[in-house]
Amino acid sequence: MKAEKKYQADVVVIGGGIAGIVTALELLDRGRKVLILDRDGRERFGGQAITAFGGMMLVGTPLQKLLGVRDSADLAYSDWCATADFGDDDDLPRQWARMYCERSCEDIYRWVRSRGIHFLPSIMWPERGYFRPGNSLPRYHIVWGTGQGLTGRLIRLLLDHPKKHDLALHFGHRVTGLVRSGGRITGCSGADLSSGTDFSAAGDAVVIACGGIAGDIAKVKKIWPADMGRFPDDILIGSHPYCDGAGHEMAVRAGGVVANIGSMWNYPEGIDHPDPQFERQGLRILAPKSALWMDHTGSRIGPLPLVGYFDAMHASKVICGLEKPYSWHIMNWKIAVKELALSGSEHNTVIRDRSILGLIRTIFRGNPDLIRQMVSESRDFITSQSLPELVDKMNALTATPDVVLENMERDIRLYDEQIGRGEKFHNDDQLRRIAHARMWPGDRMRTCRFRKILDPGALPLIAVRYRMLTRKSLGGIRTDLGSRVVAKNGKPVPGLYAVGEAAGFGGGGINGKSSLEGTFISNCILTGRMAAGSICGAH
C-alpha cells in the first residue's frame, strides 16, 4: 500500500481556474506560501477561462469615458438589481453587487491593466433587456487576447513570481474532503489520480475555487427551476466538465451554506462542438440580430420576436416553453458573415492572437472564413440556394417532418416586406431593436442595415439549429465580502473561503436570477482578491 502524500502551506487553494490563480497571485504578493491543487492536468491549467471569450462588465472605466459613456455605480447597481430580481434572503449577494459596481474599475479593470493585459478599444452592449432594464449603457469590455490571453498572462505572472519558491502546484489531484481541527478548517484530503495515492494538505486557510455544477447534467436537471419550462434532455455542456458541485458539497459538510442553487446562466444558442473533448460538449453562437428565430415547425417565435444578444434568460425561457425545446436561426450568407460569431477563444483567432490587421479586415469584410469553417465542420449549419431545399435539409437533420415550408416562407416574406417598405414604415420589434443596436458604434460594426432574408444577392440561405447550453451556476457557497464561507448562523466558518463560481461569483449568488453578461471572469478576479486580502488581514 502506498504511503499517503502530505503537503503543507500557509493557504491551500482547491482549483486552478482563474479564481484560484488570482487568489494565489495576491497571496504570493503578500508573502504567503500557497499550494494549488487541481483535478485536471497541467496542460489545462487555467480551467474554463482558457476557452472563454474574455468579456467583462465594468463600470466607470477610462475606456467608457473615452467613448463618451457616462456610467456610474448607482446606475449600474440599479440595472443589476432589476436584472437580478434578488430574493429576501439575498442580503450578501446585494452587498457583493454594490461593491462590484463601486469597485470594478479599480479592483478589476486597473488591476488587469497593471498586469500588462489590454482591452479592445471598443465596448459592446449585450443584455439590453426586453421587458425590464438590462444594461442601460455599454459596459462589455473585451480582453485583447480573449480568455486564453488573460489566463496565460496571469499564469506566467504566477510561475515567474519573485516569490515563486513559495508556490507549489499539484495537478491530477482530486480533493474529496476538508480537514477540521481546533474548531477551524485546517486542510483537505483526496487522491492523486496519476499515482493512485491518497494525499492530505495542511494550511492556515483553505480556499474553494473549483467551480459550480454546470458540467454535471444530472445535477442541472435535478435543480432545473419550474419557471424555466421543461428540462431539455438534449442540453449541451458549455462549462468545464469538472464543474460537478464537489466544492459545494465539501462546504456544506463543513458547516457552510449553498444558496440560490436553482439559478443558472444558460444559453439558448448552443450547437454541437465539431471536435468534442468530452461528452455533450457544445459551443455558443453569438446570435445574429438580423436572423429570424424560429421554432421546430419553422414558424417565427413570437408574438414578441427573439433577437440575439438582448436577453439570454428571456430567450431561454421562451424556447424551453416551446413544444420542442430547440430552435432554428434563419439567415443568408451576408448576414452570417457580418453578424454571426462564436463565443470563446477557439473561434475568435483574430482577437485571441492579437492581430490588428486581422481585426481591421474583420470589421470591414466580416468573417467569411469562420462561416465556411462552421458550414464544413458543424452538422448544425445547413446551407441551400432555395428555401424548399433548406427545409428538406432541416428535416433531414432532425429526422422529422416538423419544419413546414409554408410556415417558414410566410414569416420570412412578411419580415422582408417590412424591410422593403422603408425605415420610416418599420413596425416590427426586431427591426426596431436592430435600429437601436446600430446607434452604438461598437454594435453597428457587426449589425447589418436591415438585410432581407430572401435577398437573391445574399445567397446561400443558412439555417443553424440551436439547443440549450449550460454555462454557469449563478448560485453557490454563501460568502461575506471577504470571501469567507458563512454558516447558517451568519458567522464565518473559521479558515474556509470560497471564490469564483463556487461562491456564486460572490455571496452565494451575486447575479441573483440573471446576469448583465460579463460578470463571471471579472468576479473570479474580484472574489479572489477579496479572499487574499481577508486571509492576510486587509479586510
VOSEPA-539998 format. One record per residue (C-alpha): x, y, z. Coordinates in Angstrom, 1 decimal. Layout:
+--------+--------+--------+
!      x !      y !      z !
+--------+--------+--------+
!      X !      Y !      Z !
...
+--------+--------+--------+
END
This chain:
+--------+--------+--------+
!      x !      y !      z !
+--------+--------+--------+
!    0.0 !    0.0 !    0.0 !
!    1.4 !    3.4 !   -1.0 !
!    2.1 !    5.9 !    1.8 !
!   -0.1 !    9.0 !    1.9 !
!    1.4 !   12.2 !    0.4 !
!    1.5 !   15.1 !    2.8 !
!    1.6 !   18.8 !    1.7 !
!    2.0 !   21.9 !    3.8 !
!    1.4 !   25.6 !    3.0 !
!    0.0 !   28.8 !    4.6 !
!   -3.0 !   28.6 !    2.2 !
!   -4.4 !   25.7 !    0.3 !
!   -6.3 !   26.6 !   -2.9 !
!   -8.6 !   23.9 !   -4.3 !
!   -8.9 !   24.6 !   -8.1 !
!   -6.6 !   26.0 !  -10.7 !
!   -9.1 !   28.1 !  -12.6 !
!   -8.9 !   31.9 !  -13.0 !
!  -10.3 !   32.5 !   -9.4 !
!   -7.7 !   30.2 !   -7.9 !
!   -4.9 !   31.7 !   -9.9 !
!   -5.8 !   35.3 !   -8.9 !
!   -6.1 !   34.2 !   -5.2 !
!   -2.7 !   32.6 !   -5.4 !
!   -1.1 !   35.7 !   -7.1 !
!   -2.4 !   38.0 !   -4.4 !
!   -1.3 !   35.7 !   -1.6 !
!    2.2 !   35.5 !   -3.0 !
!    2.3 !   39.3 !   -3.2 !
!    1.5 !   39.3 !    0.5 !
!    4.2 !   36.9 !    1.4 !
!    2.2 !   33.7 !    1.9 !
!    3.1 !   30.2 !    0.9 !
!    0.5 !   28.8 !   -1.4 !
!   -0.5 !   25.3 !   -2.6 !
!   -2.8 !   24.9 !   -5.6 !
!   -4.5 !   21.5 !   -6.0 !
!   -6.1 !   20.9 !   -9.4 !
!   -8.0 !   17.9 !  -10.6 !
!   -7.1 !   18.5 !  -14.2 !
!   -3.8 !   18.1 !  -16.0 !
!   -1.1 !   20.7 !  -16.1 !
!   -1.8 !   21.3 !  -19.8 !
!   -5.3 !   22.6 !  -18.9 !
!   -4.1 !   24.9 !  -16.1 !
!   -6.5 !   27.8 !  -16.1 !
!   -9.7 !   25.9 !  -16.4 !
!  -12.6 !   27.2 !  -18.5 !
!  -11.2 !   30.7 !  -18.7 !
!   -8.7 !   29.4 !  -21.3 !
!  -11.5 !   28.8 !  -23.7 !
!  -13.6 !   31.9 !  -22.7 !
!  -14.2 !   35.0 !  -24.9 !
!  -12.9 !   37.1 !  -22.0 !
!  -15.6 !   39.8 !  -21.8 !
!  -16.1 !   41.8 !  -18.6 !
!  -19.0 !   44.0 !  -17.5 !
!  -17.1 !   47.0 !  -16.0 !
!  -18.4 !   50.3 !  -14.6 !
!  -16.9 !   53.8 !  -14.9 !
!  -13.7 !   52.8 !  -16.8 !
!  -11.4 !   55.2 !  -18.7 !
!  -12.4 !   53.4 !  -21.9 !
!  -16.1 !   54.1 !  -21.3 !
!  -15.2 !   57.8 !  -20.6 !
!  -13.1 !   57.9 !  -23.8 !
!  -16.1 !   56.6 !  -25.8 !
!  -18.5 !   59.1 !  -24.2 !
!  -20.3 !   56.6 !  -21.9 !
!  -21.2 !   58.4 !  -18.7 !
!  -21.7 !   55.5 !  -16.4 !
!  -22.0 !   55.4 !  -12.6 !
!  -22.1 !   52.9 !   -9.8 !
!  -25.6 !   53.9 !   -8.9 !
!  -26.9 !   53.4 !  -12.4 !
!  -25.1 !   50.1 !  -12.8 !
!  -26.4 !   48.9 !   -9.4 !
!  -30.0 !   49.8 !  -10.4 !
!  -29.6 !   47.8 !  -13.6 !
!  -28.1 !   45.0 !  -11.7 !
!  -30.9 !   44.7 !   -9.2 !
!  -33.6 !   45.0 !  -11.9 !
!  -32.0 !   42.1 !  -13.7 !
!  -31.1 !   40.0 !  -10.6 !
!  -34.5 !   40.1 !   -9.0 !
!  -32.9 !   39.3 !   -5.6 !
!  -34.9 !   37.4 !   -3.0 !
!  -35.5 !   38.3 !    0.6 !
!  -32.5 !   36.2 !    1.8 !
!  -30.1 !   37.7 !   -0.7 !
!  -28.5 !   40.4 !    1.6 !
!  -24.9 !   39.2 !    0.9 !
!  -25.4 !   39.0 !   -2.9 !
!  -26.7 !   42.5 !   -2.8 !
!  -23.7 !   43.7 !   -0.8 !
!  -21.4 !   42.0 !   -3.3 !
!  -23.3 !   43.6 !   -6.3 !
!  -23.0 !   47.0 !   -4.7 !
!  -19.3 !   46.5 !   -4.1 !
!  -18.8 !   45.3 !   -7.6 !
!  -20.5 !   48.3 !   -9.2 !
!  -18.5 !   50.7 !   -7.0 !
!  -15.1 !   49.0 !   -7.3 !
!  -15.0 !   47.1 !  -10.6 !
!  -12.9 !   49.9 !  -12.3 !
!  -10.3 !   50.0 !   -9.6 !
!  -10.2 !   46.4 !   -8.4 !
!  -10.7 !   44.6 !  -11.8 !
!  -10.1 !   47.0 !  -14.7 !
!   -7.0 !   48.7 !  -13.3 !
!   -5.7 !   45.5 !  -11.7 !
!   -5.9 !   43.7 !  -15.0 !
!   -4.3 !   46.7 !  -16.9 !
!   -1.5 !   47.0 !  -14.4 !
!   -0.5 !   43.4 !  -15.2 !
!    0.0 !   44.0 !  -18.9 !
!   -3.4 !   42.9 !  -20.1 !
!   -5.3 !   45.2 !  -22.5 !
!   -8.8 !   45.6 !  -23.8 !
!  -10.2 !   46.2 !  -27.3 !
!  -10.7 !   49.9 !  -27.9 !
!  -14.5 !   49.3 !  -28.3 !
!  -17.2 !   48.3 !  -25.8 !
!  -20.1 !   46.0 !  -26.7 !
!  -23.7 !   46.4 !  -25.4 !
!  -25.3 !   43.0 !  -24.7 !
!  -28.2 !   42.2 !  -22.4 !
!  -30.2 !   45.4 !  -23.0 !
!  -33.3 !   43.6 !  -21.8 !
!  -36.8 !   43.0 !  -23.2 !
!  -39.4 !   43.9 !  -20.5 !
!  -37.1 !   45.4 !  -17.8 !
!  -33.9 !   47.3 !  -17.8 !
!  -30.8 !   45.4 !  -18.7 !
!  -27.6 !   47.3 !  -19.3 !
!  -28.7 !   50.9 !  -19.6 !
!  -25.3 !   51.7 !  -21.2 !
!  -22.5 !   49.7 !  -23.0 !
!  -20.2 !   48.0 !  -20.4 !
!  -18.9 !   44.9 !  -22.0 !
!  -15.1 !   45.2 !  -22.2 !
!  -13.3 !   42.5 !  -24.3 !
!   -9.8 !   41.4 !  -23.4 !
!   -7.3 !   41.8 !  -26.2 !
!   -6.2 !   38.1 !  -26.4 !
!   -9.5 !   36.6 !  -25.2 !
!   -9.7 !   34.5 !  -22.1 !
!   -6.7 !   32.5 !  -23.3 !
!   -4.5 !   35.6 !  -23.4 !
!   -5.8 !   36.7 !  -20.0 !
!   -5.2 !   33.3 !  -18.4 !
!   -1.9 !   32.8 !  -20.0 !
!   -0.6 !   36.1 !  -18.8 !
!   -1.7 !   35.5 !  -15.2 !
!   -0.2 !   32.0 !  -15.2 !
!    3.1 !   33.5 !  -16.4 !
!    3.0 !   36.1 !  -13.6 !
!    2.3 !   33.3 !  -11.2 !
!    5.1 !   31.0 !  -12.4 !
!    7.6 !   33.8 !  -12.7 !
!    6.6 !   35.5 !   -9.4 !
!    9.6 !   36.8 !   -7.4 !
!    8.4 !   34.5 !   -4.6 !
!    7.7 !   31.5 !   -6.8 !
!    9.6 !   29.4 !   -4.3 !
!    6.6 !   29.8 !   -2.0 !
!    4.2 !   28.3 !   -4.6 !
!    3.5 !   24.6 !   -5.1 !
!    1.3 !   23.2 !   -7.9 !
!   -0.1 !   19.7 !   -7.9 !
!   -2.2 !   18.5 !  -10.9 !
!   -4.3 !   15.4 !  -11.2 !
!   -5.3 !   15.8 !   -7.5 !
!   -8.9 !   15.4 !   -6.7 !
!  -10.0 !   16.8 !   -3.3 !
!  -12.7 !   14.9 !   -1.6 !
!  -13.0 !   16.4 !    1.8 !
!  -11.9 !   19.1 !    4.2 !
!  -10.0 !   18.7 !    7.4 !
!  -11.0 !   20.3 !   10.6 !
!   -9.0 !   20.7 !   13.8 !
!   -9.3 !   23.1 !   16.8 !
!  -12.6 !   24.4 !   15.6 !
!  -11.4 !   25.6 !   12.2 !
!  -10.7 !   24.2 !    8.7 !
!   -7.0 !   23.4 !    8.5 !
!   -6.6 !   21.5 !    5.3 !
!   -8.1 !   18.9 !    2.9 !
!   -7.6 !   15.4 !    1.7 !
!   -8.1 !   13.4 !   -1.5 !
!   -6.4 !   11.3 !   -4.2 !
!   -3.6 !   11.8 !   -6.6 !
!   -5.2 !   10.4 !   -9.7 !
!   -2.0 !    9.9 !  -11.6 !
!   -0.4 !    7.6 !   -8.9 !
!   -3.5 !    6.3 !   -7.1 !
!   -2.0 !    7.7 !   -3.8 !
!   -4.0 !    9.4 !   -1.2 !
!   -2.9 !   12.8 !    0.0 !
!   -3.5 !   15.4 !    2.7 !
!   -2.7 !   19.1 !    2.6 !
!   -2.5 !   21.3 !    5.7 !
!   -2.7 !   25.1 !    5.9 !
!   -3.9 !   28.0 !    8.0 !
!   -6.7 !   28.6 !    5.4 !
!   -8.4 !   26.7 !    2.6 !
!   -9.9 !   28.4 !   -0.5 !
!  -12.6 !   26.5 !   -2.5 !
!  -12.1 !   27.6 !   -6.2 !
!  -13.4 !   24.5 !   -8.1 !
!  -16.4 !   25.9 !   -9.9 !
!  -20.2 !   25.2 !   -9.8 !
!  -22.4 !   22.4 !  -11.2 !
!  -22.9 !   23.3 !  -14.9 !
!  -20.7 !   20.5 !  -16.1 !
!  -22.9 !   17.8 !  -14.4 !
!  -26.1 !   17.3 !  -16.4 !
!  -27.8 !   15.1 !  -13.8 !
!  -27.4 !   17.9 !  -11.2 !
!  -28.5 !   20.5 !  -13.6 !
!  -31.7 !   18.5 !  -14.3 !
!  -32.3 !   18.0 !  -10.6 !
!  -32.3 !   21.7 !   -9.8 !
!  -34.0 !   22.9 !  -13.1 !
!  -36.5 !   25.6 !  -12.0 !
!  -40.1 !   25.2 !  -12.9 !
!  -40.3 !   28.7 !  -14.4 !
!  -37.7 !   27.8 !  -17.0 !
!  -40.1 !   25.3 !  -18.7 !
!  -39.4 !   21.7 !  -19.5 !
!  -35.8 !   20.4 !  -19.0 !
!  -34.3 !   19.8 !  -22.5 !
!  -32.9 !   16.3 !  -22.4 !
!  -30.5 !   17.1 !  -25.3 !
!  -29.0 !   20.0 !  -23.5 !
!  -25.3 !   20.6 !  -24.3 !
!  -22.5 !   21.4 !  -21.9 !
!  -20.8 !   24.8 !  -22.2 !
!  -19.0 !   24.6 !  -18.9 !
!  -15.9 !   22.7 !  -17.7 !
!  -16.7 !   19.0 !  -17.3 !
!  -15.2 !   19.0 !  -13.8 !
!  -17.8 !   21.6 !  -12.6 !
!  -19.7 !   18.9 !  -10.7 !
!  -20.6 !   20.6 !   -7.4 !
!  -17.9 !   18.9 !   -5.3 !
!  -16.8 !   22.2 !   -3.7 !
!  -20.4 !   22.9 !   -2.7 !
!  -20.7 !   19.5 !   -1.0 !
!  -17.5 !   20.0 !    0.9 !
!  -18.5 !   23.4 !    2.1 !
!  -21.9 !   22.2 !    3.3 !
!  -20.3 !   19.3 !    5.2 !
!  -18.0 !   21.9 !    6.9 !
!  -21.0 !   24.0 !    8.0 !
!  -21.3 !   26.3 !    5.1 !
!  -24.5 !   27.1 !    3.1 !
!  -25.2 !   26.8 !   -0.6 !
!  -27.7 !   29.4 !   -1.7 !
!  -29.7 !   30.0 !   -4.9 !
!  -28.6 !   26.7 !   -6.4 !
!  -31.5 !   26.7 !   -8.8 !
!  -30.4 !   29.8 !  -10.6 !
!  -28.2 !   29.2 !  -13.6 !
!  -26.9 !   31.1 !  -16.6 !
!  -27.6 !   29.0 !  -19.7 !
!  -27.7 !   30.0 !  -23.4 !
!  -30.3 !   29.1 !  -26.0 !
!  -27.9 !   29.2 !  -28.9 !
!  -25.8 !   26.1 !  -28.4 !
!  -24.5 !   23.8 !  -31.2 !
!  -22.6 !   20.6 !  -31.0 !
!  -18.8 !   21.1 !  -30.8 !
!  -17.4 !   19.7 !  -34.1 !
!  -14.4 !   18.3 !  -32.2 !
!  -15.6 !   17.5 !  -28.7 !
!  -13.2 !   16.8 !  -25.9 !
!  -15.9 !   15.4 !  -23.6 !
!  -19.4 !   14.1 !  -23.9 !
!  -22.1 !   16.7 !  -24.9 !
!  -19.6 !   19.5 !  -25.3 !
!  -21.2 !   22.4 !  -27.0 !
!  -20.4 !   25.8 !  -28.5 !
!  -22.3 !   29.0 !  -28.1 !
!  -23.2 !   31.1 !  -31.1 !
!  -23.4 !   34.9 !  -30.7 !
!  -26.7 !   35.1 !  -32.4 !
!  -27.1 !   37.4 !  -35.4 !
!  -29.6 !   40.2 !  -34.7 !
!  -30.8 !   40.1 !  -38.3 !
!  -31.6 !   36.4 !  -38.5 !
!  -35.1 !   35.2 !  -37.9 !
!  -35.5 !   32.9 !  -34.8 !
!  -38.0 !   30.1 !  -35.5 !
!  -39.4 !   27.1 !  -33.6 !
!  -39.3 !   23.5 !  -34.7 !
!  -42.1 !   24.0 !  -37.2 !
!  -40.3 !   26.8 !  -39.0 !
!  -42.7 !   29.4 !  -37.6 !
!  -41.2 !   32.7 !  -36.3 !
!  -41.1 !   32.7 !  -32.5 !
!  -43.5 !   35.4 !  -31.1 !
!  -45.6 !   37.3 !  -30.8 !
!  -42.5 !   39.2 !  -29.5 !
!  -39.7 !   38.1 !  -31.8 !
!  -36.5 !   36.9 !  -30.2 !
!  -33.4 !   39.0 !  -31.1 !
!  -29.9 !   37.7 !  -30.3 !
!  -27.8 !   39.5 !  -27.6 !
!  -30.7 !   41.3 !  -25.9 !
!  -31.9 !   39.0 !  -23.1 !
!  -30.5 !   35.5 !  -22.9 !
!  -32.6 !   34.5 !  -19.9 !
!  -35.9 !   35.6 !  -21.6 !
!  -34.9 !   33.7 !  -24.8 !
!  -34.1 !   30.6 !  -22.8 !
!  -37.4 !   30.6 !  -21.0 !
!  -39.3 !   31.1 !  -24.2 !
!  -37.5 !   28.3 !  -26.0 !
!  -37.8 !   25.9 !  -23.1 !
!  -41.5 !   26.6 !  -23.1 !
!  -42.0 !   25.5 !  -26.7 !
!  -43.4 !   22.2 !  -27.7 !
!  -39.9 !   21.1 !  -28.6 !
!  -37.2 !   23.0 !  -26.8 !
!  -34.8 !   23.7 !  -29.6 !
!  -34.9 !   26.4 !  -32.3 !
!  -33.6 !   27.5 !  -35.7 !
!  -32.0 !   30.7 !  -36.8 !
!  -32.6 !   31.5 !  -40.5 !
!  -30.3 !   34.0 !  -42.3 !
!  -28.4 !   34.4 !  -45.5 !
!  -24.7 !   34.4 !  -46.3 !
!  -24.2 !   38.2 !  -45.9 !
!  -26.0 !   38.3 !  -42.5 !
!  -23.9 !   35.4 !  -41.3 !
!  -20.6 !   36.8 !  -42.5 !
!  -21.3 !   40.2 !  -40.9 !
!  -23.0 !   39.2 !  -37.7 !
!  -22.5 !   35.6 !  -36.7 !
!  -19.7 !   34.8 !  -34.2 !
!  -18.9 !   32.1 !  -31.7 !
!  -18.2 !   32.8 !  -28.0 !
!  -14.7 !   31.7 !  -26.9 !
!  -11.1 !   31.9 !  -27.7 !
!  -11.1 !   28.9 !  -30.1 !
!  -13.1 !   30.6 !  -32.9 !
!  -12.0 !   34.2 !  -32.3 !
!   -8.5 !   33.8 !  -33.6 !
!   -8.0 !   37.4 !  -34.6 !
!   -8.7 !   38.7 !  -31.1 !
!   -7.0 !   35.7 !  -29.4 !
!   -3.8 !   36.1 !  -31.4 !
!   -4.0 !   39.9 !  -31.1 !
!   -3.8 !   40.5 !  -34.9 !
!   -4.5 !   44.2 !  -35.5 !
!   -4.6 !   43.8 !  -39.3 !
!   -6.9 !   40.8 !  -38.9 !
!   -9.3 !   42.8 !  -36.7 !
!   -9.4 !   45.6 !  -39.2 !
!  -10.2 !   43.1 !  -42.0 !
!  -13.0 !   41.5 !  -39.9 !
!  -14.5 !   44.9 !  -39.2 !
!  -14.8 !   45.8 !  -42.9 !
!  -15.4 !   42.4 !  -44.6 !
!  -16.9 !   40.3 !  -41.8 !
!  -15.7 !   36.8 !  -41.1 !
!  -16.3 !   34.5 !  -44.1 !
!  -13.6 !   32.1 !  -43.1 !
!  -15.5 !   31.3 !  -39.8 !
!  -18.7 !   30.7 !  -41.7 !
!  -17.0 !   28.4 !  -44.2 !
!  -15.4 !   26.5 !  -41.4 !
!  -18.7 !   26.0 !  -39.5 !
!  -20.6 !   25.0 !  -42.6 !
!  -17.8 !   22.5 !  -43.3 !
!  -17.4 !   21.1 !  -39.8 !
!  -20.8 !   21.5 !  -38.0 !
!  -23.8 !   19.4 !  -38.8 !
!  -25.9 !   22.2 !  -37.1 !
!  -25.1 !   24.5 !  -40.0 !
!  -27.2 !   23.9 !  -43.2 !
!  -26.9 !   25.8 !  -46.4 !
!  -29.1 !   26.0 !  -49.6 !
!  -29.7 !   28.1 !  -52.6 !
!  -33.5 !   27.8 !  -52.1 !
!  -36.0 !   27.7 !  -49.3 !
!  -37.6 !   24.4 !  -50.2 !
!  -34.2 !   22.6 !  -50.3 !
!  -33.3 !   24.3 !  -47.0 !
!  -36.4 !   23.0 !  -45.3 !
!  -35.8 !   19.5 !  -46.6 !
!  -32.2 !   19.5 !  -45.2 !
!  -33.5 !   20.9 !  -41.8 !
!  -36.0 !   18.0 !  -41.5 !
!  -33.3 !   15.5 !  -42.5 !
!  -31.1 !   16.7 !  -39.7 !
!  -33.8 !   16.2 !  -37.1 !
!  -35.2 !   13.1 !  -38.8 !
!  -38.7 !   14.6 !  -38.6 !
!  -41.2 !   16.3 !  -40.9 !
!  -41.5 !   19.2 !  -38.4 !
!  -40.4 !   22.2 !  -40.4 !
!  -43.3 !   23.3 !  -42.7 !
!  -42.2 !   25.1 !  -45.8 !
!  -45.4 !   27.2 !  -45.9 !
!  -44.8 !   28.5 !  -42.3 !
!  -41.3 !   29.5 !  -42.9 !
!  -42.0 !   31.1 !  -46.3 !
!  -44.9 !   33.1 !  -44.9 !
!  -43.0 !   34.5 !  -41.9 !
!  -39.8 !   35.3 !  -43.9 !
!  -41.8 !   37.2 !  -46.6 !
!  -43.7 !   39.2 !  -44.0 !
!  -40.4 !   40.3 !  -42.5 !
!  -38.8 !   41.0 !  -45.8 !
!  -41.8 !   43.1 !  -46.9 !
!  -41.5 !   45.2 !  -43.8 !
!  -37.9 !   46.0 !  -44.8 !
!  -38.9 !   46.7 !  -48.3 !
!  -41.4 !   49.5 !  -47.2 !
!  -38.5 !   51.6 !  -45.9 !
!  -37.3 !   52.5 !  -42.4 !
!  -39.9 !   55.1 !  -41.6 !
!  -42.6 !   52.4 !  -42.0 !
!  -40.9 !   49.6 !  -40.0 !
!  -43.4 !   48.3 !  -37.5 !
!  -41.6 !   45.1 !  -36.4 !
!  -40.0 !   44.9 !  -33.0 !
!  -36.9 !   43.1 !  -34.3 !
!  -36.3 !   45.9 !  -36.8 !
!  -36.7 !   48.5 !  -34.0 !
!  -34.1 !   46.7 !  -31.9 !
!  -31.7 !   46.4 !  -34.9 !
!  -32.1 !   50.2 !  -35.4 !
!  -31.3 !   50.7 !  -31.7 !
!  -28.3 !   48.4 !  -31.8 !
!  -26.9 !   50.2 !  -34.8 !
!  -26.9 !   53.6 !  -32.9 !
!  -24.0 !   52.4 !  -30.8 !
!  -20.7 !   52.1 !  -32.8 !
!  -19.5 !   49.0 !  -31.0 !
!  -22.6 !   47.1 !  -32.2 !
!  -23.0 !   48.8 !  -35.6 !
!  -19.7 !   47.2 !  -36.7 !
!  -21.3 !   43.8 !  -36.6 !
!  -25.0 !   44.5 !  -37.3 !
!  -26.5 !   44.6 !  -40.9 !
!  -28.5 !   47.6 !  -42.0 !
!  -32.0 !   45.9 !  -42.4 !
!  -31.0 !   42.9 !  -44.6 !
!  -33.8 !   40.9 !  -46.2 !
!  -33.5 !   37.2 !  -45.7 !
!  -34.5 !   36.2 !  -49.3 !
!  -32.2 !   38.7 !  -51.0 !
!  -31.1 !   36.9 !  -54.2 !
!  -27.8 !   38.7 !  -54.0 !
!  -27.1 !   37.4 !  -50.5 !
!  -27.4 !   33.6 !  -51.0 !
!  -26.9 !   30.9 !  -49.9 !
!  -29.5 !   30.7 !  -47.2 !
!  -28.2 !   29.4 !  -43.9 !
!  -30.2 !   27.6 !  -41.1 !
!  -28.5 !   27.0 !  -37.7 !
!  -30.1 !   24.5 !  -35.3 !
!  -29.8 !   25.7 !  -31.7 !
!  -30.1 !   23.7 !  -28.5 !
!  -29.9 !   24.8 !  -24.9 !
!  -26.3 !   25.1 !  -23.5 !
!  -25.3 !   25.1 !  -19.8 !
!  -22.7 !   27.8 !  -18.9 !
!  -22.6 !   29.0 !  -15.3 !
!  -24.1 !   28.3 !  -11.8 !
!  -25.4 !   31.6 !  -10.6 !
!  -25.8 !   30.3 !   -7.0 !
!  -23.1 !   28.9 !   -4.8 !
!  -21.5 !   28.9 !   -1.4 !
!  -22.6 !   31.8 !    0.7 !
!  -19.7 !   34.2 !    1.5 !
!  -19.2 !   37.6 !    3.1 !
!  -17.4 !   40.5 !    1.5 !
!  -14.1 !   38.9 !    2.5 !
!  -14.9 !   35.7 !    0.6 !
!  -15.2 !   33.8 !    4.0 !
!  -17.7 !   30.9 !    3.9 !
!  -20.7 !   31.8 !    6.0 !
!  -22.6 !   29.3 !    8.2 !
!  -26.4 !   29.2 !    8.8 !
!  -26.0 !   31.4 !   11.8 !
!  -24.4 !   34.1 !    9.7 !
!  -20.9 !   33.7 !   11.1 !
!  -17.9 !   32.7 !    9.1 !
!  -16.6 !   29.1 !    9.1 !
!  -13.1 !   29.7 !   10.5 !
!  -10.4 !   29.0 !    8.0 !
!  -12.7 !   28.4 !    5.0 !
!  -13.1 !   30.7 !    1.9 !
!  -14.8 !   30.3 !   -1.5 !
!  -14.2 !   32.2 !   -4.7 !
!  -15.4 !   32.4 !   -8.3 !
!  -18.2 !   30.2 !   -9.5 !
!  -18.0 !   28.0 !   -6.4 !
!  -19.2 !   31.1 !   -4.4 !
!  -21.9 !   32.0 !   -7.0 !
!  -19.3 !   34.6 !   -8.0 !
!  -19.7 !   36.2 !   -4.6 !
!  -22.1 !   35.9 !   -1.7 !
!  -23.7 !   32.7 !   -3.0 !
!  -25.3 !   34.5 !   -6.0 !
!  -24.1 !   38.0 !   -6.8 !
!  -26.1 !   37.9 !  -10.1 !
!  -29.4 !   36.8 !   -8.5 !
!  -31.6 !   35.1 !  -11.1 !
!  -29.9 !   36.6 !  -14.2 !
!  -26.7 !   38.3 !  -15.3 !
!  -25.9 !   41.5 !  -17.1 !
!  -23.3 !   39.4 !  -19.0 !
!  -19.6 !   39.7 !  -18.5 !
!  -19.9 !   39.2 !  -14.7 !
!  -18.1 !   35.8 !  -14.5 !
!  -14.3 !   36.1 !  -15.2 !
!  -14.4 !   39.6 !  -13.6 !
!  -16.0 !   38.3 !  -10.4 !
!  -13.4 !   35.5 !  -10.3 !
!  -10.8 !   38.2 !  -10.1 !
!  -12.8 !   40.2 !   -7.5 !
!  -13.6 !   37.3 !   -5.2 !
!  -10.0 !   36.0 !   -5.4 !
!   -8.6 !   39.4 !   -4.5 !
!  -11.1 !   39.7 !   -1.6 !
!  -10.2 !   36.3 !   -0.3 !
!   -6.5 !   37.0 !   -0.3 !
!   -7.0 !   40.3 !    1.4 !
!   -9.2 !   38.8 !    4.0 !
!   -6.8 !   35.9 !    4.7 !
!   -4.0 !   38.4 !    5.1 !
!   -6.0 !   40.7 !    7.4 !
!   -6.6 !   43.5 !    4.9 !
!  -10.4 !   43.2 !    5.0 !
+--------+--------+--------+
END
